[in-house]
Amino acid sequence: MSTVTTAYFPELEDIQKAASTIHEVAMVTPLMNSIRYSKRYQANILLKREDLQRVRSYKIRGAFNKISSLSEEELKRGVVCASAGNHAQGVAFACNHLGIRGTIYMPSVTPSQKVAQTKMFGGEHVDIILEGDTFDDSSKAAMKACELEGKTFVHPFEDPKTIEGQGTIGLEIFKQSDVVIDYVFVAIGGGGLASGLCGAMKALSPKTKIIGVEPKGAPSMLTSIRNNKNTEIFDIDKFIDGAAVQKVGDLNFEICKEHLSDMYTVPEGLVCQTILDLYNRDAIVVEPAGALTLAALEFYKDKIKGKNVVCIISGSNNDITRTAEIKERALLYADLKHYFIVRFPQRAGALKQFVGEVLGPNDDITHFEYSKKSSRENGPAVVGIELKDKNDLEPLITRMKKLNFFGDYLNDKPDLFQFLV
């Protein structure tokens, strides 16, 4: 953990030094105009494509800058980090490139795809230890190993060298754009990228408004800013894993509190729809955190009209096995997927009646769980129904009640609903 006081602020000179340090491993990613989003919001929407980095996220910038700053003796002892995703891959790549030993702690529940990617980037220079069920478990184990073995902990966001490395994105945006940037939208997890961006843009383009974006289910920075103190949130939605932290860095909180123009949270379902749209319409693959900034534009459409806007696409480490859940969350957000307890009369033909007389012509059953109880008059079933139009919901419920099939509506009952989604 960093011992630097909260008076720290990333200076342009240090960010420029970081750019020189990382140029051998981090590519200058494109700043691309999005025709579709520009037309949709009547603005000049530019995408900073950090998803195109070799490790498929911006994390290589901070990790490499931090590790490169260590003394020869510190490098000999090796480094340690804790991560379940992009930071782990950035540290692994840096260790392999510099030829030093690295130990990466990951939760035991980390998807095998992410573990395999980290091994691939680290090669023989990295050891991966699966520890605990959560990131916090892994982080505690990693910190303990640092103390016992005298190794350096490479923090994913709360370290000046990490922040300065991430701030190099701001240098590139300034150099690549031939127009003055009015807004930059940046995803916030721990706050390292946003902090570095504040340092670069304050020096180079002080009139640019920096908008921080968090998942609605993990509003750690927004909560901290509202409370005027860094606040830990214990109950978070971890779906957008690249931006879902319980507590942001102390350094990052102080910087963002003073220098962000605004903070906004985006519903996870809208992020999921953005992921699907980017893939289907633009052939761009992003992870949930990588779609946050574009999803936030919907809430700023009046402010950004006619403006020059940059959205940082932070990463593309998306596991294809999550596609079904992404689609499910998108449908739920659009009010097109609904779950019910349906009470079927225990007689022949009940299901046929439900399909023929209750369901509308465009309604589709996508989930069905039922077990016949011969001693009961009615047998409950959990039924998921996908609609073509959200306005079809009320007529559907009306028909269920009229024909005595309606038992309960589950979408608004989180204690039950969590077992389905």
C-alpha positions as CSV (number, residue, x, y, z in Angstrom):
1,M,0.0,0.0,0.0
2,S,1.3,3.5,-0.8
3,T,2.6,5.6,2.0
4,V,2.4,8.8,0.0
5,T,0.3,11.6,1.5
6,T,-3.0,12.6,-0.1
7,A,-1.3,15.9,-1.1
8,Y,0.1,14.0,-4.1
9,F,-1.0,15.1,-7.6
10,P,0.4,13.7,-10.9
11,E,2.5,16.3,-12.5
12,L,2.9,16.6,-16.3
13,E,6.7,16.1,-16.2
14,D,6.3,12.8,-14.4
15,I,3.6,11.6,-16.8
16,Q,5.9,12.5,-19.7
17,K,8.7,10.5,-18.1
18,A,6.2,7.6,-17.8
19,A,5.4,7.8,-21.5
20,S,9.2,7.5,-22.3
21,T,9.4,4.5,-19.9
22,I,6.4,2.5,-21.3
23,H,6.8,3.2,-25.0
24,E,8.6,-0.1,-25.6
25,V,5.6,-2.2,-24.3
26,A,2.5,0.0,-24.5
27,M,1.3,1.0,-28.0
28,V,-0.1,4.4,-28.8
29,T,-3.7,3.3,-29.2
30,P,-6.0,4.9,-31.9
31,L,-8.3,7.8,-31.2
32,M,-11.1,6.8,-33.6
33,N,-14.3,8.7,-34.6
34,S,-17.4,6.6,-34.1
35,I,-19.8,7.3,-37.0
36,R,-22.7,5.6,-35.3
37,Y,-22.4,7.3,-31.9
38,S,-21.6,10.6,-33.4
39,K,-24.8,10.5,-35.5
40,R,-26.8,9.2,-32.5
41,Y,-25.8,12.0,-30.2
42,Q,-25.1,14.7,-32.8
43,A,-21.6,15.2,-31.5
44,N,-18.1,14.3,-32.5
45,I,-17.6,11.0,-30.5
46,L,-14.1,9.7,-30.4
47,L,-13.1,6.3,-29.0
48,K,-9.7,5.9,-27.3
49,R,-9.1,2.2,-28.1
50,E,-7.2,0.9,-25.1
51,D,-8.9,-2.5,-25.8
52,L,-6.3,-2.8,-28.6
53,Q,-3.3,-3.0,-26.2
54,R,-1.3,-6.3,-26.3
55,V,-2.7,-7.2,-23.0
56,R,-6.1,-5.9,-24.1
57,S,-6.4,-3.1,-21.5
58,Y,-4.7,0.1,-20.4
59,K,-3.3,-1.6,-17.2
60,I,0.0,-2.4,-18.8
61,R,0.8,1.3,-18.7
62,G,0.7,1.7,-14.9
63,A,2.1,-1.8,-14.1
64,F,5.1,-1.4,-16.3
65,N,5.8,2.2,-15.1
66,K,5.7,1.1,-11.5
67,I,7.9,-2.0,-11.9
68,S,10.4,-0.1,-14.0
69,S,10.8,2.5,-11.2
70,L,12.1,-0.2,-8.8
71,S,15.7,-0.4,-7.7
72,E,18.0,-3.2,-8.9
73,E,17.8,-4.8,-5.4
74,E,14.0,-4.6,-5.4
75,L,13.8,-6.1,-8.9
76,K,16.0,-9.0,-7.7
77,R,13.7,-9.8,-4.8
78,G,10.7,-9.8,-7.2
79,V,7.2,-8.3,-7.2
80,V,3.8,-9.4,-6.0
81,C,0.3,-8.3,-7.0
82,A,-3.3,-9.4,-6.4
83,S,-5.8,-9.2,-9.2
84,A,-8.5,-11.2,-10.9
85,G,-8.1,-9.6,-14.3
86,N,-6.4,-6.9,-16.3
87,H,-3.9,-5.8,-13.7
88,A,-2.6,-9.3,-13.3
89,Q,-2.0,-9.6,-17.1
90,G,-0.3,-6.2,-17.1
91,V,2.0,-7.2,-14.3
92,A,2.7,-10.6,-15.9
93,F,3.6,-9.0,-19.2
94,A,6.0,-6.6,-17.4
95,C,7.7,-9.3,-15.5
96,N,8.3,-11.4,-18.6
97,H,9.5,-8.4,-20.5
98,L,11.9,-7.3,-17.8
99,G,13.0,-10.8,-16.9
100,I,12.1,-10.6,-13.2
101,R,10.1,-12.9,-10.9
102,G,6.5,-12.1,-10.2
103,T,3.9,-13.7,-8.0
104,I,0.3,-13.1,-8.8
105,Y,-2.5,-13.9,-6.4
106,M,-5.9,-14.5,-7.9
107,P,-9.1,-15.7,-6.2
108,S,-9.8,-19.4,-6.6
109,V,-13.0,-18.6,-8.5
110,T,-11.2,-16.6,-11.2
111,P,-12.4,-17.8,-14.7
112,S,-9.9,-20.2,-16.2
113,Q,-9.6,-18.0,-19.3
114,K,-8.2,-15.2,-17.2
115,V,-5.8,-17.5,-15.4
116,A,-4.6,-18.9,-18.7
117,Q,-4.1,-15.4,-20.2
118,T,-2.0,-14.3,-17.2
119,K,0.2,-17.5,-17.5
120,M,0.6,-16.9,-21.2
121,F,1.8,-13.3,-20.7
122,G,4.0,-14.1,-17.7
123,G,5.6,-17.2,-19.1
124,E,8.3,-18.8,-16.8
125,H,8.8,-15.6,-14.9
126,V,5.4,-15.6,-13.1
127,D,3.9,-17.9,-10.5
128,I,0.1,-17.8,-10.1
129,I,-1.4,-18.6,-6.7
130,L,-5.1,-19.1,-6.4
131,E,-6.1,-18.0,-2.9
132,G,-9.5,-17.4,-1.3
133,D,-12.9,-16.8,-2.7
134,T,-12.7,-13.0,-3.2
135,F,-10.2,-10.4,-4.3
136,D,-9.9,-9.2,-0.7
137,D,-8.8,-12.7,0.3
138,S,-6.2,-12.7,-2.5
139,S,-5.0,-9.2,-1.6
140,K,-4.5,-10.1,2.0
141,A,-2.4,-13.1,1.1
142,A,-0.4,-11.1,-1.4
143,M,0.4,-8.4,1.2
144,K,1.4,-11.0,3.7
145,A,3.8,-12.6,1.2
146,C,5.4,-9.2,0.6
147,E,6.0,-8.7,4.3
148,L,7.5,-12.2,4.8
149,E,9.6,-12.3,1.6
150,G,10.6,-8.6,1.3
151,K,9.0,-8.2,-2.1
152,T,7.4,-5.2,-3.7
153,F,3.6,-5.0,-3.9
154,V,2.4,-3.6,-7.3
155,H,-0.8,-1.9,-6.5
156,P,-3.4,-1.8,-9.3
157,F,-4.4,1.9,-8.7
158,E,-3.1,3.6,-5.5
159,D,0.5,4.3,-6.3
160,P,2.0,7.4,-7.9
161,K,3.9,5.5,-10.5
162,T,0.8,3.5,-11.5
163,I,-1.2,6.7,-11.7
164,E,1.4,8.4,-13.8
165,G,1.6,5.4,-16.2
166,Q,-2.2,5.5,-16.7
167,G,-2.0,9.3,-17.2
168,T,-0.1,8.7,-20.5
169,I,-3.5,8.1,-22.1
170,G,-4.2,11.8,-21.5
171,L,-0.9,12.8,-23.3
172,E,-1.9,10.7,-26.3
173,I,-5.5,12.1,-26.5
174,F,-4.1,15.7,-26.5
175,K,-1.5,14.9,-29.3
176,Q,-3.9,12.9,-31.4
177,S,-6.9,15.2,-31.5
178,D,-6.9,18.1,-33.9
179,V,-9.8,19.8,-32.0
180,V,-10.2,21.0,-28.5
181,I,-11.8,18.2,-26.4
182,D,-14.9,19.3,-24.5
183,Y,-15.5,16.1,-22.5
184,V,-13.6,12.9,-21.6
185,F,-15.5,10.0,-20.1
186,V,-13.5,7.6,-18.0
187,A,-14.5,4.4,-16.2
188,I,-13.6,4.4,-12.5
189,G,-12.8,1.3,-10.5
190,G,-10.1,2.1,-8.0
191,G,-9.5,5.5,-9.6
192,G,-6.0,5.1,-11.0
193,L,-6.8,5.9,-14.6
194,A,-9.1,8.8,-13.7
195,S,-6.4,10.3,-11.4
196,G,-3.7,10.1,-14.1
197,L,-6.0,11.6,-16.7
198,C,-6.8,14.5,-14.3
199,G,-3.1,15.3,-14.1
200,A,-2.5,15.2,-17.8
201,M,-5.6,17.2,-18.9
202,K,-5.3,19.8,-16.2
203,A,-1.9,20.7,-17.6
204,L,-2.6,20.3,-21.3
205,S,-6.4,21.1,-21.7
206,P,-7.7,22.6,-18.5
207,K,-11.1,23.4,-20.0
208,T,-11.8,19.8,-20.8
209,K,-14.5,18.3,-18.5
210,I,-13.6,14.9,-17.1
211,I,-16.6,12.7,-16.3
212,G,-16.1,9.7,-14.1
213,V,-18.3,6.7,-14.7
214,E,-19.1,3.8,-12.3
215,P,-21.4,0.8,-12.3
216,K,-24.6,1.6,-10.5
217,G,-24.1,-1.5,-8.4
218,A,-20.7,-0.3,-7.2
219,P,-20.7,3.5,-6.7
220,S,-17.6,3.6,-4.5
221,M,-16.2,6.9,-5.8
222,L,-19.6,8.7,-6.1
223,T,-20.5,7.6,-2.5
224,S,-17.1,8.8,-1.2
225,I,-17.4,12.2,-3.0
226,R,-20.9,12.7,-1.6
227,N,-19.7,11.8,1.9
228,N,-16.5,13.9,1.5
229,K,-14.4,11.0,2.8
230,N,-13.2,7.8,1.3
231,T,-16.0,5.3,2.0
232,E,-16.0,1.5,1.8
233,I,-19.1,-0.2,0.3
234,F,-19.6,-3.7,1.5
235,D,-22.5,-4.8,-0.7
236,I,-21.6,-4.3,-4.4
237,D,-22.6,-5.9,-7.7
238,K,-19.4,-7.5,-9.0
239,F,-20.7,-8.1,-12.5
240,I,-18.6,-5.2,-14.0
241,D,-15.6,-6.7,-12.4
242,G,-13.1,-4.3,-14.0
243,A,-14.8,-1.3,-12.2
244,A,-16.4,-2.9,-9.1
245,V,-14.3,-2.2,-6.0
246,Q,-15.5,-1.8,-2.5
247,K,-13.2,1.1,-1.8
248,V,-11.2,3.4,-4.1
249,G,-7.7,4.5,-3.3
250,D,-7.1,7.3,-0.8
251,L,-4.8,9.1,-3.3
252,N,-7.3,8.6,-6.1
253,F,-10.2,9.8,-4.0
254,E,-8.5,13.1,-3.2
255,I,-7.5,13.7,-6.8
256,C,-10.9,12.8,-8.2
257,K,-12.8,14.7,-5.6
258,E,-11.0,17.9,-6.6
259,H,-10.6,17.6,-10.3
260,L,-13.5,15.5,-11.8
261,S,-16.2,17.7,-13.3
262,D,-18.9,15.1,-12.6
263,M,-19.5,11.5,-11.5
264,Y,-22.2,9.3,-12.9
265,T,-23.4,5.7,-12.3
266,V,-24.7,3.5,-15.1
267,P,-27.1,0.6,-14.7
268,E,-25.4,-2.8,-15.4
269,G,-28.2,-3.7,-17.9
270,L,-27.5,-0.7,-20.1
271,V,-23.8,-1.6,-20.1
272,C,-24.8,-5.1,-21.3
273,Q,-26.8,-3.7,-24.1
274,T,-23.9,-1.5,-25.1
275,I,-21.6,-4.5,-25.2
276,L,-24.0,-6.3,-27.5
277,D,-24.4,-3.2,-29.8
278,L,-20.7,-2.7,-30.1
279,Y,-20.2,-6.3,-31.1
280,N,-23.2,-6.6,-33.5
281,R,-22.9,-3.1,-35.1
282,D,-19.3,-2.1,-34.8
283,A,-17.4,-5.5,-34.5
284,I,-15.8,-4.2,-31.3
285,V,-15.4,-6.6,-28.5
286,V,-15.3,-5.0,-25.0
287,E,-15.5,-6.2,-21.4
288,P,-18.2,-4.7,-19.2
289,A,-15.9,-2.0,-17.8
290,G,-14.9,-1.1,-21.3
291,A,-18.5,-0.2,-22.3
292,L,-19.2,2.0,-19.3
293,T,-18.2,5.3,-20.9
294,L,-20.3,4.8,-24.0
295,A,-23.3,3.7,-22.0
296,A,-23.0,7.0,-20.0
297,L,-23.5,9.1,-23.1
298,E,-27.2,8.4,-23.0
299,F,-27.5,10.5,-19.7
300,Y,-25.4,13.3,-21.2
301,K,-27.0,13.5,-24.6
302,D,-28.3,17.1,-24.1
303,K,-25.0,18.4,-22.7
304,I,-22.7,16.8,-25.4
305,K,-24.7,17.8,-28.5
306,G,-22.3,19.6,-30.9
307,K,-19.3,18.9,-28.6
308,N,-16.0,17.0,-29.0
309,V,-16.2,14.0,-26.7
310,V,-13.7,11.2,-25.9
311,C,-14.8,7.9,-24.5
312,I,-12.0,5.7,-23.2
313,I,-12.6,2.1,-24.1
314,S,-10.6,0.6,-21.2
315,G,-10.4,-3.1,-22.1
316,S,-11.6,-6.1,-24.0
317,N,-10.9,-9.0,-21.7
318,N,-14.4,-10.5,-22.0
319,D,-15.1,-14.1,-21.4
320,I,-17.4,-15.6,-24.1
321,T,-19.0,-17.8,-21.5
322,R,-20.6,-14.6,-20.0
323,T,-22.5,-13.8,-23.2
324,A,-25.7,-15.5,-22.0
325,E,-25.7,-13.4,-18.8
326,I,-24.9,-10.3,-20.7
327,K,-27.9,-10.8,-23.0
328,E,-30.1,-11.6,-20.0
329,R,-29.2,-8.5,-18.1
330,A,-29.7,-6.4,-21.3
331,L,-33.2,-7.8,-21.8
332,L,-34.1,-7.2,-18.2
333,Y,-33.0,-3.6,-18.3
334,A,-35.1,-3.1,-21.5
335,D,-38.1,-4.6,-19.7
336,L,-38.2,-7.4,-22.3
337,K,-37.5,-10.3,-20.0
338,H,-39.8,-11.2,-17.1
339,Y,-40.1,-14.1,-14.6
340,F,-43.2,-15.3,-13.0
341,I,-44.5,-18.0,-10.6
342,V,-47.3,-19.5,-12.7
343,R,-49.9,-21.7,-11.0
344,F,-50.8,-24.4,-13.4
345,P,-54.0,-26.4,-12.7
346,Q,-53.0,-30.0,-12.3
347,R,-55.1,-31.3,-15.2
348,A,-54.3,-32.3,-18.8
349,G,-54.2,-29.5,-21.2
350,A,-53.2,-26.7,-18.7
351,L,-49.9,-26.0,-20.4
352,K,-51.6,-26.0,-23.8
353,Q,-54.1,-23.5,-22.6
354,F,-51.4,-21.3,-21.2
355,V,-49.5,-21.3,-24.4
356,G,-52.5,-20.8,-26.6
357,E,-54.6,-18.3,-24.5
358,V,-52.2,-16.5,-22.1
359,L,-49.1,-15.9,-24.2
360,G,-49.2,-13.3,-26.9
361,P,-48.3,-14.0,-30.5
362,N,-44.8,-12.5,-30.0
363,D,-44.1,-13.8,-26.5
364,D,-41.5,-16.5,-26.0
365,I,-40.9,-18.9,-23.1
366,T,-37.2,-19.0,-22.3
367,H,-37.2,-20.5,-18.8
368,F,-39.5,-23.2,-17.4
369,E,-39.2,-25.1,-14.1
370,Y,-42.1,-27.3,-12.9
371,S,-42.6,-30.4,-10.8
372,K,-46.1,-32.0,-10.6
373,K,-47.6,-32.3,-7.2
374,S,-50.5,-34.7,-7.5
375,S,-52.0,-33.9,-4.1
376,R,-52.4,-30.2,-4.9
377,E,-55.0,-28.5,-7.0
378,N,-52.4,-26.2,-8.6
379,G,-48.7,-26.8,-9.3
380,P,-46.3,-23.8,-9.3
381,A,-43.8,-23.3,-12.1
382,V,-41.1,-20.7,-12.5
383,V,-41.5,-19.3,-16.0
384,G,-39.3,-16.8,-17.9
385,I,-40.9,-15.0,-20.8
386,E,-39.2,-12.8,-23.4
387,L,-41.3,-10.0,-25.0
388,K,-40.8,-8.2,-28.3
389,D,-42.3,-5.0,-26.9
390,K,-42.2,-4.0,-23.2
391,N,-45.8,-2.7,-23.6
392,D,-46.9,-6.3,-23.9
393,L,-46.3,-7.0,-20.2
394,E,-49.5,-5.6,-18.7
395,P,-51.8,-7.4,-21.2
396,L,-49.8,-10.6,-20.4
397,I,-50.4,-10.3,-16.7
398,T,-54.0,-9.4,-17.2
399,R,-54.6,-12.7,-19.2
400,M,-52.7,-14.7,-16.5
401,K,-55.0,-13.3,-13.8
402,K,-58.2,-13.7,-15.8
403,L,-57.5,-17.4,-16.5
404,N,-56.2,-18.0,-12.9
405,F,-52.6,-18.8,-13.9
406,F,-51.0,-15.8,-12.1
407,G,-49.0,-16.6,-9.0
408,D,-46.4,-13.9,-8.5
409,Y,-44.1,-11.5,-10.4
410,L,-40.4,-12.1,-9.6
411,N,-38.4,-9.3,-11.3
412,D,-39.1,-6.9,-8.4
413,K,-38.3,-9.4,-5.7
414,P,-34.5,-9.4,-5.4
415,D,-34.2,-12.1,-2.7
416,L,-35.9,-14.6,-5.0
417,F,-34.7,-13.1,-8.3
418,Q,-31.0,-13.6,-7.5
419,F,-31.5,-17.4,-7.9
420,L,-32.5,-16.9,-11.5
421,V,-30.1,-14.3,-12.8
